[in-house]
């Protein structure tokens, strides 16, 4: 491969802001909820680079074929790999695609095919566009992608902040993550937070049902890593919905002592007792405790049960199915709330949106 912009390239990043910034001077795009991907094509050589600069090429053969069929012979673009399920994006299905077995990858490529949503142009032919202003890069990208069809898409874009605010209020129903604002005169700056992102932010009251040790925790200096959160389903069962992990180091030590009373006898009637016992058996067999992390096979996901009697308020952006999409943020303890009152009913249901219409959007609105 011999391109003016060569892999690996760390994608340009965004910093969070509370509101859609007013124009002029910005282009606004949907914030797609998938795998960030820098696509490199030099003839038959194609590489799908990830955010951590490791190639994802082998996991998405259908995307590779779509790039080969529809993109110019020599090109580098910034994009997102997504999977659409009905009228919304399915991030859980996307996670399943990262699998070590080639046969499984081939099967999933047929059962849950991915799409490529392109939003920036980094190189074309022998020309690097990293120093070219975004407005010009976008115009060139529109020309290059004028004739593409599914599963290749170019993202919708607008220069109107009012439209961007409308998108922010409606796109979540299609499984999108928010809105991104990019300086129209800005160059492409790899690995720098040169864009702005506006994401949804809500709170929920959750049952604290366990915790994980911090990666630096020792017997001499125990440190809490994260709290395991639960919500009650319609049938009354307590469902694991995610974790809260944003604590200063000093607070991590305090929480170990503070939560000690809830560790006593926690496993006897714990609703996740089977999970805990399976973990204990895995440890006894010499296998990795807990469930294996899809991204880090060495990561310890074992946990310690707590009697599910305390409630915590957490801040979250949005749900992916029945779980929080990202790690939540601690707000406060809610000892005034009964654990049984922590149900899915408290969560906001996003407005529905036609994902197919969004994927077929063209040009500047």
Residue frames relative to the residue before (quaternion, step in Angstrom):
aa qw qx qy qz dx dy dz
X 1.0000 0.0000 0.0000 0.0000 0.00 0.00 0.00
X 0.0329 0.7946 -0.6018 0.0735 3.57 -0.83 1.04
X 0.1699 0.7919 -0.5546 0.1910 3.57 0.01 1.36
X 0.6013 -0.5723 0.4009 0.3876 3.62 -1.16 0.42
X 0.7269 0.1980 -0.1618 0.6374 3.59 1.30 -0.35
X 0.1184 -0.8490 0.5148 0.0084 3.55 -0.33 1.28
X 0.5038 -0.6341 0.4835 0.3321 3.59 -1.13 0.58
X 0.5939 -0.1838 -0.7759 -0.1074 1.46 -2.23 1.14
X 0.1518 -0.7504 0.6351 0.1029 3.55 -1.27 0.54
X 0.3209 -0.7212 0.5795 0.2026 3.58 -0.82 0.97
X 0.4407 -0.7214 0.4554 0.2794 3.64 -0.67 0.99
X 0.5636 -0.5628 0.4811 0.3663 3.53 -1.27 0.47
X 0.2672 -0.8006 0.5272 0.0990 3.56 -0.92 0.98
X 0.3405 -0.7287 0.5602 0.1984 3.55 -1.36 0.10
X 0.2736 -0.7226 0.6048 0.1930 3.54 -1.21 0.54
X 0.5188 -0.6788 0.4371 0.2811 3.55 -1.07 0.81
X 0.0102 -0.7482 0.6631 0.0175 3.52 -1.19 0.75
X 0.5976 -0.6246 0.3821 0.3268 3.56 -1.18 0.53
X 0.8193 0.1525 -0.0385 0.5514 3.58 1.00 -0.80
X 0.6030 -0.5293 0.4479 0.3944 3.55 -1.29 0.39
X 0.3672 -0.7430 0.5057 0.2395 3.64 -0.58 1.04
X 0.4772 -0.6779 0.4817 0.2840 3.54 -1.04 0.78
X 0.4221 -0.6808 0.5402 0.2579 3.55 -1.15 0.69
X 0.5748 0.0018 -0.7608 -0.3014 1.49 -2.47 -0.28
X 0.5500 0.6438 -0.4362 0.3047 3.52 -1.33 0.00
X 0.7243 0.3655 -0.2420 0.5322 3.58 1.28 0.01
X 0.1800 -0.6786 0.6858 0.1916 3.47 -1.41 0.34
X 0.2192 -0.7925 0.5632 0.0820 3.56 -0.95 0.96
X 0.0415 -0.7950 0.6050 -0.0129 3.55 -1.01 0.90
X 0.5640 -0.5350 0.4758 0.4116 3.59 -1.24 0.26
X 0.3334 -0.7010 0.5848 0.2356 3.57 -1.17 0.59
X 0.2472 -0.8118 0.5177 0.1089 3.54 -0.19 1.32
X 0.2999 -0.7616 0.5545 0.1502 3.56 -1.00 0.89
X 0.4305 0.6739 -0.4893 0.3480 3.55 0.11 1.32
X 0.6608 -0.4351 0.3798 0.4793 3.56 -1.06 -0.77
X 0.3821 -0.7116 0.5433 0.2290 3.57 -0.70 1.09
X 0.0000 0.8310 -0.5496 0.0857 3.56 -0.82 0.98
X 0.1734 -0.7266 0.6548 0.1147 3.57 -0.94 0.95
X 0.1865 -0.8048 0.5598 0.0640 3.57 -0.58 1.21
X 0.0938 -0.7760 0.6235 0.0156 3.55 -0.86 1.07
X 0.0551 0.7824 -0.6198 0.0257 3.57 -0.88 0.95
X 0.0552 0.7419 -0.6659 0.0554 3.52 -0.96 1.01
X 0.7922 -0.1890 0.0727 0.5757 3.56 0.09 1.32
X 0.8167 -0.1755 0.1522 0.5282 3.57 -0.72 -1.04
X 0.5910 0.5534 -0.3768 0.4501 3.60 1.25 -0.15
X 0.0489 0.7953 -0.5962 0.0984 3.55 -0.68 1.18
X 0.0051 -0.7872 0.6165 -0.0113 3.54 -0.96 0.90
X 0.2121 -0.7434 0.6244 0.1120 3.54 -1.03 0.92
X 0.1225 -0.8227 0.5539 0.0357 3.58 -0.28 1.27
X 0.3509 -0.7541 0.5224 0.1880 3.57 -0.98 0.87
X 0.7176 -0.4299 0.3258 0.4406 3.54 -1.34 0.04
X 0.7140 0.4014 -0.2545 0.5141 3.59 1.09 -0.65
X 0.5448 -0.6759 0.3446 0.3573 3.55 1.36 0.45
X 0.5298 0.5815 -0.4362 0.4368 3.58 1.22 0.43
X 0.5005 -0.6872 0.4260 0.3095 3.61 -0.83 0.88
X 0.2197 -0.7582 0.6025 0.1180 3.55 -1.14 0.79
X 0.2780 0.8308 -0.4594 0.1466 3.55 1.33 0.11
X 0.7085 0.4925 -0.2824 0.4192 3.60 0.79 -0.97
X 0.6626 0.5389 -0.3068 0.4200 3.58 1.15 -0.53
X 0.7872 0.2639 -0.1274 0.5426 3.61 1.16 -0.45
X 0.0514 -0.8435 0.5345 0.0159 3.60 0.51 1.14
X 0.6369 0.5338 -0.3426 0.4383 3.60 1.06 -0.63
X 0.6182 0.5154 -0.3395 0.4867 3.60 1.15 -0.57
X 0.6131 0.5456 -0.3388 0.4601 3.58 1.01 -0.80
X 0.6790 0.4851 -0.2895 0.4689 3.59 0.90 -0.92
X 0.6375 0.5177 -0.3306 0.4651 3.59 1.02 -0.72
X 0.6248 0.5210 -0.3307 0.4784 3.59 1.04 -0.76
X 0.6615 0.5089 -0.3041 0.4593 3.57 0.91 -0.91
X 0.7114 0.4740 -0.2594 0.4494 3.59 0.97 -0.83
X 0.8329 0.3001 -0.0999 0.4542 3.60 0.95 -0.83
X 0.7037 0.4474 -0.2921 0.4683 3.63 1.06 -0.50
X 0.6393 -0.5312 0.3852 0.4009 3.59 -1.18 0.49
X 0.6898 -0.5188 0.3315 0.3810 3.55 -1.26 0.53
X 0.7987 0.1171 -0.0399 0.5889 3.58 1.00 -0.80
X 0.3016 0.7504 -0.5138 0.2863 3.54 -0.29 1.28
X 0.0925 -0.7436 0.6572 0.0811 3.54 -1.30 0.53
X 0.0253 0.8099 -0.5832 0.0571 3.60 -0.73 1.08
X 0.3619 -0.6726 0.6002 0.2374 3.52 -1.32 0.49
X 0.0830 0.8218 -0.5451 0.1438 3.57 -0.72 1.07
X 0.3162 -0.6955 0.6017 0.2330 3.52 -1.39 -0.11
X 0.2715 -0.7185 0.6161 0.1745 3.54 -1.02 0.87
X 0.0213 0.8030 -0.5918 0.0669 3.58 -0.73 1.09
X 0.2137 -0.7234 0.6314 0.1801 3.53 -1.36 0.26
X 0.2175 -0.7709 0.5893 0.1055 3.56 -0.80 1.04
X 0.0430 -0.7666 0.6407 0.0060 3.54 -0.97 0.95
X 0.8056 -0.0730 0.0055 0.5880 3.56 -0.19 1.28
X 0.8095 -0.2776 0.2148 0.4706 3.55 -0.82 -1.04
X 0.7522 0.3097 -0.2230 0.5372 3.61 1.16 0.37
X 0.5847 -0.5643 0.4514 0.3687 3.53 -1.33 0.25
X 0.2176 -0.7760 0.5845 0.0939 3.56 -1.12 0.75
X 0.1846 -0.8202 0.5338 0.0913 3.58 -0.04 1.28
X 0.5994 0.5660 -0.3682 0.4298 3.60 1.05 -0.64
X 0.6439 0.5060 -0.3218 0.4753 3.58 1.01 -0.79
X 0.6176 0.5454 -0.3368 0.4557 3.56 1.10 -0.70
X 0.6346 0.5401 -0.3265 0.4460 3.59 0.98 -0.82
X 0.6436 0.5498 -0.3230 0.4232 3.56 1.03 -0.81
X 0.5904 0.6063 -0.3583 0.3942 3.58 1.20 -0.46
X 0.6257 0.5020 -0.3505 0.4833 3.62 1.18 -0.37
X 0.2562 0.7761 -0.5112 0.2659 3.54 0.21 1.34
X 0.4846 -0.7106 0.4244 0.2828 3.62 -0.87 0.87
X 0.6723 0.5087 -0.3032 0.4442 3.61 1.13 -0.56
X 0.4559 -0.7059 0.4757 0.2598 3.58 -0.73 1.08
X 0.6305 0.5414 -0.3393 0.4407 3.58 1.02 -0.75
X 0.6484 0.5058 -0.3103 0.4769 3.57 1.05 -0.79
X 0.6255 0.5355 -0.3307 0.4611 3.59 0.99 -0.82
X 0.6590 0.5116 -0.3042 0.4597 3.58 0.94 -0.90
X 0.6580 0.5120 -0.3070 0.4589 3.56 0.95 -0.89
X 0.6998 0.4693 -0.2788 0.4609 3.59 0.85 -0.95
X 0.5805 0.5690 -0.3761 0.4448 3.59 1.13 -0.55
X 0.6773 0.4588 -0.2804 0.5022 3.58 1.15 -0.58
X 0.7223 0.4580 -0.2494 0.4543 3.58 0.93 -0.91
X 0.7985 0.0903 -0.0226 0.5947 3.61 0.98 -0.84
X 0.0565 -0.8450 0.5313 0.0232 3.60 0.51 1.14
X 0.3745 -0.7364 0.5314 0.1869 3.53 -1.09 0.83
X 0.2737 -0.7223 0.6091 0.1798 3.52 -1.35 0.38
X 0.3054 -0.7305 0.5837 0.1800 3.54 -1.28 0.45
X 0.0977 -0.7840 0.6126 0.0219 3.57 -0.65 1.18
X 0.1634 -0.8260 0.5381 0.0371 3.58 -0.44 1.27
X 0.0251 -0.8354 0.5490 -0.0071 3.59 -0.92 0.90
X 0.8032 0.1560 -0.1352 0.5589 3.63 1.14 0.07
X 0.2826 -0.7507 0.5826 0.1312 3.53 -1.22 0.67
X 0.1668 -0.8297 0.5304 0.0501 3.57 -0.54 1.22
X 0.7952 -0.0477 0.0424 0.6030 3.59 1.12 -0.59
X 0.0206 -0.7775 0.6286 0.0015 3.55 -1.19 0.65
X 0.8110 0.0395 -0.0838 0.5776 3.54 -0.66 1.11
X 0.7697 -0.2886 0.2439 0.5145 3.58 -0.73 -1.09
X 0.5968 0.6017 -0.3335 0.4129 3.58 1.30 0.09
X 0.2721 -0.7206 0.6168 0.1620 3.56 -0.93 0.97
X 0.1892 -0.7967 0.5680 0.0826 3.57 -0.94 0.93
X 0.3138 0.7862 -0.4913 0.2048 3.60 1.21 0.27
X 0.7361 0.3953 -0.2292 0.4994 3.61 1.03 -0.71
X 0.5162 0.6453 -0.4110 0.3849 3.58 1.28 -0.08
X 0.5283 -0.6378 0.4419 0.3447 3.66 -0.88 0.81
X 0.6358 -0.5714 0.3685 0.3653 3.56 -1.10 0.76
X 0.6313 0.5576 -0.3531 0.4072 3.60 0.87 -0.87
X 0.6816 0.4598 -0.2827 0.4941 3.57 0.99 -0.84
X 0.6221 0.5367 -0.3481 0.4514 3.59 1.00 -0.76
X 0.6630 0.5016 -0.3133 0.4590 3.57 0.96 -0.84
X 0.6384 0.5193 -0.3343 0.4593 3.61 0.96 -0.78
X 0.6480 0.5007 -0.3129 0.4811 3.58 0.99 -0.81
X 0.6385 0.5337 -0.3230 0.4506 3.58 1.01 -0.84
X 0.6349 0.5295 -0.3317 0.4545 3.60 0.96 -0.83
X 0.6404 0.5152 -0.3252 0.4677 3.59 1.01 -0.75
X 0.6813 0.5064 -0.2860 0.4444 3.56 0.89 -1.00
X 0.7782 0.3521 -0.1678 0.4922 3.58 0.97 -0.89
X 0.2949 0.8050 -0.4833 0.1773 3.59 1.22 0.19
X 0.7998 0.3209 -0.1614 0.4810 3.60 0.94 -0.77
X 0.4191 0.7303 -0.4724 0.2606 3.62 1.20 0.13
X 0.1561 -0.7605 0.6238 0.0897 3.53 -1.26 0.56
X 0.6972 -0.4504 0.3389 0.4429 3.56 -1.28 0.32
X 0.5676 -0.1331 -0.8100 -0.0627 1.54 -2.08 1.45
X 0.5262 0.5807 -0.4475 0.4310 3.63 1.15 0.47
X 0.0072 0.7971 -0.6013 0.0548 3.56 -0.88 1.00
X 0.2483 -0.6927 0.6356 0.2334 3.54 -1.28 0.35
X 0.5234 -0.6820 0.4173 0.2946 3.53 -0.87 0.98
X 0.5433 -0.5701 0.4979 0.3633 3.53 -1.25 0.46
X 0.0236 -0.7867 0.6169 -0.0031 3.58 -1.15 0.60
X 0.0183 -0.7831 0.6215 0.0087 3.55 -1.17 0.64
X 0.3007 -0.7271 0.5791 0.2135 3.55 -1.22 0.47
X 0.5667 0.5895 -0.3641 0.4459 3.59 1.32 0.20
X 0.3663 -0.7561 0.4915 0.2292 3.64 -0.46 1.12
X 0.5913 0.5650 -0.3742 0.4371 3.61 1.11 -0.54
X 0.6382 0.5014 -0.3176 0.4903 3.59 1.04 -0.78
X 0.6367 0.5334 -0.3247 0.4524 3.58 1.00 -0.83
X 0.6537 0.4971 -0.3165 0.4749 3.59 0.98 -0.77
X 0.6188 0.5227 -0.3400 0.4778 3.57 1.08 -0.68
X 0.6257 0.5313 -0.3291 0.4668 3.58 0.98 -0.84
X 0.6471 0.5404 -0.3262 0.4276 3.56 0.90 -0.94
X 0.7076 0.4711 -0.2611 0.4574 3.57 1.03 -0.75
X 0.7846 0.3592 -0.1715 0.4753 3.59 1.12 -0.52
X 0.6261 0.5997 -0.3539 0.3508 3.61 1.00 -0.69
X 0.5443 0.6414 -0.4135 0.3483 3.61 1.11 -0.50
X 0.5997 0.5836 -0.3540 0.4177 3.57 1.12 -0.60
X 0.6810 0.4349 -0.2873 0.5144 3.56 1.24 -0.31
X 0.6076 -0.5951 0.3363 0.4044 3.57 1.29 0.21
X 0.4669 0.6713 -0.4591 0.3473 3.60 1.20 0.33
X 0.5597 -0.6832 0.4076 0.2319 3.50 -1.29 0.61
X 0.7375 -0.3029 0.2406 0.5536 3.60 1.21 -0.29
X 0.5417 -0.5813 0.4852 0.3649 3.55 -1.14 -0.75
X 0.2130 -0.7504 0.6132 0.1242 3.57 -1.17 0.70
X 0.1561 -0.7620 0.6228 0.0845 3.57 -1.05 0.87
X 0.0784 -0.8105 0.5805 -0.0096 3.57 -0.78 1.11
X 0.4789 -0.6570 0.4895 0.3152 3.63 -0.89 0.86
X 0.4478 -0.7334 0.4448 0.2523 3.55 -0.63 1.13
X 0.7158 0.4248 -0.2469 0.4962 3.60 1.15 -0.57
X 0.5270 0.6904 -0.3830 0.3144 3.59 1.27 -0.11
X 0.4499 -0.6478 0.5348 0.3031 3.59 -1.17 0.59
X 0.5368 -0.5639 0.4839 0.3998 3.56 -1.31 -0.03
X 0.0777 -0.8239 0.5610 -0.0203 3.57 -0.57 1.21
X 0.2843 -0.7928 0.5122 0.1678 3.63 -0.07 1.22
X 0.8699 0.1014 -0.1061 0.4708 3.53 -1.13 0.90
X 0.6078 0.5109 -0.3788 0.4754 3.60 1.19 0.45
X 0.4314 -0.6938 0.5138 0.2617 3.57 -1.06 0.77
X 0.1202 0.8377 -0.5093 0.1562 3.51 0.45 1.31
X 0.6671 0.4296 -0.2999 0.5297 3.58 1.30 0.04
X 0.3557 -0.6943 0.5742 0.2483 3.55 -1.35 0.10
X 0.0980 -0.7863 0.6066 0.0651 3.58 -1.03 0.77
X 0.1591 -0.7625 0.6241 0.0621 3.51 -1.07 0.88
X 0.0172 -0.8270 0.5592 -0.0556 3.56 -0.43 1.26
X 0.5724 -0.5813 0.4532 0.3594 3.54 -1.24 0.48
X 0.0570 -0.7953 0.6035 -0.0028 3.53 -1.07 0.79
X 0.0732 0.7955 -0.5906 0.1146 3.57 -0.67 1.15
X 0.3147 -0.7277 0.5651 0.2282 3.57 -1.29 0.10
X 0.0541 -0.7730 0.6316 0.0236 3.53 -1.28 0.54
X 0.3449 -0.7019 0.5812 0.2248 3.55 -1.18 0.60
X 0.0421 -0.8291 0.5549 -0.0534 3.57 -0.63 1.20
X 0.4906 -0.6213 0.5256 0.3115 3.53 -1.27 0.50
X 0.2826 -0.7214 0.6044 0.1853 3.58 -1.01 0.84
X 0.0411 -0.8521 0.5198 -0.0443 3.57 -0.40 1.26
X 0.8096 -0.0438 0.0263 0.5847 3.59 1.22 0.01
X 0.1879 -0.7678 0.5934 0.1519 3.54 -1.30 -0.11
X 0.2951 -0.7009 0.6120 0.2171 3.53 -1.37 0.24
X 0.5095 -0.6324 0.4907 0.3158 3.55 -1.18 0.63
X 0.5248 -0.6069 0.4957 0.3325 3.54 -1.19 0.58
X 0.6102 -0.5955 0.3791 0.3594 3.58 -1.07 0.69
X 0.7161 0.4044 -0.2552 0.5085 3.62 1.18 -0.43
X 0.4060 0.7351 -0.4615 0.2859 3.59 1.27 0.09
X 0.0542 -0.7734 0.6312 0.0221 3.57 -1.12 0.76
X 0.6570 -0.4890 0.3789 0.4309 3.58 -1.28 0.20
X 0.6662 0.5013 -0.2958 0.4662 3.57 1.05 -0.74
X 0.7963 0.0912 -0.0283 0.5973 3.58 1.08 -0.74
X 0.0858 -0.8316 0.5479 0.0300 3.60 0.26 1.26
X 0.0516 -0.7910 0.6095 -0.0149 3.54 -0.98 0.95
X 0.3885 -0.7102 0.5395 0.2315 3.55 -0.96 0.87
X 0.3120 -0.7671 0.5342 0.1699 3.56 -0.93 0.90
X 0.7846 -0.1676 0.1544 0.5766 3.58 0.75 -1.05
X 0.3809 -0.6818 0.5754 0.2428 3.53 -1.29 0.46
X 0.3364 -0.7322 0.5582 0.1978 3.58 -0.96 0.89
X 0.2288 -0.8158 0.5273 0.0636 3.54 -0.75 1.15
X 0.0783 -0.8002 0.5935 0.0376 3.55 -1.13 0.68
X 0.1124 -0.7416 0.6547 0.0935 3.53 -1.33 0.50
X 0.4524 -0.6912 0.4974 0.2648 3.55 -1.10 0.73
X 0.3577 -0.7198 0.5616 0.1965 3.54 -0.92 1.00
X 0.7328 -0.4321 0.2942 0.4357 3.57 -1.33 0.16
X 0.7008 0.4541 -0.2742 0.4770 3.60 1.09 -0.65
X 0.6169 -0.5869 0.3291 0.4083 3.58 1.29 0.15
X 0.5299 0.6350 -0.4147 0.3795 3.60 1.21 -0.25
X 0.4020 -0.7041 0.5354 0.2366 3.56 -1.15 0.71
X 0.1611 -0.8112 0.5605 0.0423 3.55 -0.54 1.24
X 0.4196 -0.6784 0.5413 0.2660 3.58 -0.99 0.86
X 0.0960 -0.8500 0.5179 0.0009 3.59 -0.56 1.16
X 0.7774 -0.2681 0.1817 0.5391 3.60 1.19 -0.13
X 0.4284 -0.6852 0.5271 0.2629 3.55 -1.29 -0.31
X 0.2142 -0.6948 0.6573 0.1984 3.51 -1.41 0.22
X 0.0148 -0.8574 0.5087 -0.0762 3.56 -0.62 1.11
X 0.5510 0.6480 -0.3869 0.3561 3.62 1.21 -0.04
X 0.2920 0.7500 -0.5370 0.2527 3.58 0.19 1.31
X 0.4914 -0.6093 0.5191 0.3431 3.61 -1.09 0.64
X 0.6485 -0.5569 0.3453 0.3874 3.58 -1.12 0.63
X 0.6431 0.5194 -0.3346 0.4523 3.59 0.95 -0.79
X 0.6520 0.5131 -0.3152 0.4608 3.57 1.02 -0.78
X 0.5910 0.5756 -0.3689 0.4281 3.61 1.08 -0.64
X 0.6577 0.4916 -0.3047 0.4826 3.58 1.03 -0.77
X 0.6456 0.5273 -0.3186 0.4512 3.59 0.98 -0.81
X 0.6582 0.5378 -0.3150 0.4223 3.58 0.97 -0.86
X 0.5793 0.5733 -0.3857 0.4323 3.60 1.07 -0.61
X 0.7004 0.4461 -0.2585 0.4936 3.57 0.91 -0.92
X 0.6539 0.5435 -0.3102 0.4253 3.56 0.97 -0.89
X 0.7500 0.3973 -0.2099 0.4854 3.59 1.00 -0.81
X 0.3842 0.7623 -0.4588 0.2464 3.60 1.26 -0.10
X 0.6504 0.5216 -0.3565 0.4218 3.67 0.84 -0.74
X 0.6847 0.4866 -0.2899 0.4586 3.60 1.06 -0.65
X 0.5609 0.5793 -0.3970 0.4384 3.61 1.28 -0.03
X 0.5782 0.6155 -0.3682 0.3888 3.58 1.18 -0.58
X 0.8566 0.0107 -0.0493 0.5135 3.57 -0.69 1.13
X 0.3113 0.8049 -0.4711 0.1828 3.57 1.25 0.28
X 0.7065 0.5006 -0.2802 0.4144 3.57 0.94 -0.83
X 0.5161 0.6969 -0.4060 0.2883 3.59 1.13 -0.56
X 0.8160 0.0870 -0.0222 0.5710 3.59 0.86 -0.92
X 0.3003 0.7932 -0.4905 0.2003 3.57 1.22 0.38
X 0.4910 -0.6789 0.4544 0.3026 3.64 -0.89 0.84
X 0.7173 0.3806 -0.2445 0.5300 3.62 1.22 -0.37
X 0.1980 0.8313 -0.5001 0.1402 3.57 1.20 0.54
X 0.6439 0.5321 -0.3336 0.4370 3.61 0.92 -0.84
X 0.6234 0.5370 -0.3246 0.4665 3.57 1.05 -0.81
X 0.6777 0.4945 -0.2902 0.4604 3.57 0.90 -0.95
X 0.6709 0.4929 -0.3068 0.4614 3.58 0.95 -0.81
X 0.6133 0.5289 -0.3484 0.4719 3.60 1.06 -0.66
X 0.6247 0.5283 -0.3284 0.4720 3.57 1.06 -0.74
X 0.6587 0.5123 -0.3126 0.4538 3.59 0.91 -0.92
X 0.6437 0.5149 -0.3215 0.4659 3.58 1.02 -0.78
X 0.6297 0.5335 -0.3309 0.4576 3.58 1.03 -0.79
X 0.6417 0.5120 -0.3216 0.4718 3.56 1.02 -0.78
X 0.6594 0.5171 -0.3048 0.4525 3.58 0.96 -0.90
X 0.6889 0.4697 -0.2703 0.4813 3.58 1.09 -0.70
X 0.5197 -0.6577 0.4081 0.3616 3.58 1.26 -0.07
X 0.5182 0.6247 -0.4282 0.3974 3.57 1.24 0.33
X 0.6780 -0.4765 0.3633 0.4259 3.57 -1.31 0.29
X 0.4102 -0.7247 0.4863 0.2645 3.64 -0.71 0.97
X 0.7958 0.2931 -0.2195 0.4824 3.55 -1.23 0.50
X 0.6517 -0.4629 0.3967 0.4513 3.53 -1.27 -0.34
X 0.4846 -0.6710 0.4732 0.3017 3.57 -1.05 0.67
X 0.4439 -0.6765 0.5222 0.2695 3.54 -0.97 0.87
X 0.4740 -0.6860 0.4766 0.2786 3.55 -0.91 0.94
X 0.7420 0.4182 -0.2183 0.4763 3.57 1.10 -0.67
X 0.7935 0.1267 -0.0526 0.5929 3.57 1.18 -0.50
X 0.2893 -0.8100 0.4873 0.1511 3.56 -0.10 1.32
X 0.6819 0.4869 -0.2890 0.4630 3.61 1.17 -0.45
X 0.5054 0.6701 -0.4202 0.3448 3.59 1.24 -0.16
X 0.3451 -0.7473 0.5381 0.1813 3.57 -0.84 1.03
X 0.0742 -0.8168 0.5721 0.0076 3.58 -0.54 1.19
X 0.3267 0.7363 -0.5253 0.2741 3.60 1.17 0.48
X 0.1515 -0.8093 0.5657 0.0455 3.57 -1.15 0.55
X 0.3576 -0.7086 0.5742 0.2007 3.51 -1.36 0.40
X 0.3819 -0.7496 0.4847 0.2394 3.61 -0.67 1.02
X 0.1298 -0.7343 0.6604 0.0882 3.52 -1.30 0.60
X 0.5295 -0.5786 0.4818 0.3907 3.58 -1.07 0.58
X 0.3884 -0.7681 0.4602 0.2179 3.63 -0.61 1.11
X 0.3061 0.7879 -0.4623 0.2680 3.54 0.62 1.22
X 0.6926 0.4304 -0.2831 0.5049 3.59 1.23 -0.15
X 0.2481 -0.7589 0.5911 0.1145 3.53 -1.21 0.68
X 0.0892 -0.7838 0.6139 0.0292 3.53 -1.03 0.88
X 0.3211 -0.7058 0.5944 0.2129 3.56 -1.13 0.69
X 0.0436 -0.8040 0.5928 -0.0168 3.56 -0.82 1.04
X 0.3690 -0.6921 0.5758 0.2309 3.52 -1.30 0.48
X 0.0215 0.8062 -0.5893 0.0480 3.58 -0.85 0.96
X 0.4741 -0.6674 0.4843 0.3086 3.57 -1.22 0.37
X 0.7547 -0.3024 0.1707 0.5566 3.61 0.74 -0.93
X 0.5450 -0.6227 0.4689 0.3088 3.52 -1.36 0.27
X 0.1556 -0.7154 0.6665 0.1409 3.54 -1.30 0.49
X 0.7898 -0.0937 0.0045 0.6062 3.55 -0.05 1.32
X 0.7873 -0.2734 0.2264 0.5041 3.59 -0.64 -1.13
X 0.6815 0.4613 -0.2769 0.4961 3.60 1.27 0.18
X 0.5584 -0.5552 0.4806 0.3859 3.54 -1.28 0.37
X 0.4992 -0.6886 0.4451 0.2801 3.55 -0.85 1.00
X 0.7985 0.1349 -0.0516 0.5844 3.61 0.99 -0.85
X 0.6686 -0.4462 0.3911 0.4482 3.55 -1.32 0.10
X 0.3673 -0.7474 0.5129 0.2083 3.59 -0.87 0.96
X 0.4046 -0.6901 0.5478 0.2448 3.54 -1.36 0.22
X 0.4754 -0.6772 0.4886 0.2769 3.57 -0.95 0.93
X 0.1609 -0.7718 0.6085 0.0902 3.58 -1.01 0.90
X 0.7310 -0.3151 0.2546 0.5491 3.60 0.69 -1.10
X 0.5218 -0.5720 0.5153 0.3675 3.52 -1.32 0.27
X 0.1726 -0.7728 0.6034 0.0939 3.56 -1.12 0.73
X 0.0018 -0.8331 0.5518 -0.0378 3.57 0.43 1.21
X 0.5689 0.5687 -0.3865 0.4511 3.56 1.31 0.03
X 0.6585 0.4962 -0.3022 0.4783 3.61 1.26 -0.15
X 0.3935 -0.6829 0.5634 0.2477 3.55 -1.15 0.72
X 0.5524 -0.6309 0.4182 0.3492 3.62 -0.88 0.82
X 0.6313 0.5569 -0.3401 0.4191 3.61 1.00 -0.77
X 0.6422 0.5367 -0.3270 0.4388 3.60 1.18 -0.45
X 0.5843 0.5829 -0.3704 0.4261 3.60 1.25 -0.18
X 0.1727 0.7998 -0.5426 0.1898 3.55 0.03 1.34
X 0.6638 -0.4970 0.3834 0.4066 3.55 -1.34 0.16
X 0.5420 0.6583 -0.3978 0.3387 3.60 1.15 -0.47
X 0.6226 0.5663 -0.3445 0.4160 3.60 1.15 -0.54
X 0.6114 0.5930 -0.3454 0.3941 3.59 1.20 -0.47
X 0.4776 -0.6635 0.4976 0.2899 3.54 -1.07 0.77
X 0.2967 -0.7238 0.5961 0.1810 3.54 -1.10 0.77
X 0.3804 -0.7518 0.4839 0.2367 3.64 -0.51 1.10
X 0.5882 -0.5655 0.4513 0.3614 3.52 -1.22 0.57
X 0.4547 -0.6841 0.4912 0.2898 3.57 -0.93 0.83
X 0.0432 -0.7878 0.6144 0.0087 3.56 -1.17 0.61
X 0.4938 -0.6723 0.4734 0.2829 3.54 -1.09 0.76
X 0.2897 -0.7901 0.5175 0.1548 3.57 -0.20 1.29
X 0.6269 0.5474 -0.3467 0.4325 3.60 0.97 -0.79
X 0.6475 0.5088 -0.3219 0.4672 3.59 1.00 -0.78
X 0.6501 0.5154 -0.3182 0.4589 3.57 1.02 -0.77
X 0.6704 0.5004 -0.3037 0.4561 3.59 0.93 -0.85
X 0.7066 0.4427 -0.2687 0.4823 3.58 1.13 -0.54
X 0.4020 0.7271 -0.4698 0.2984 3.60 1.31 0.05
X 0.1222 -0.7973 0.5899 0.0374 3.56 -1.06 0.79
X 0.8687 0.1997 -0.1030 0.4415 3.52 -1.22 0.58
X 0.6663 -0.4778 0.3945 0.4150 3.54 -1.35 -0.32
X 0.2885 -0.7586 0.5609 0.1633 3.58 -0.83 1.02
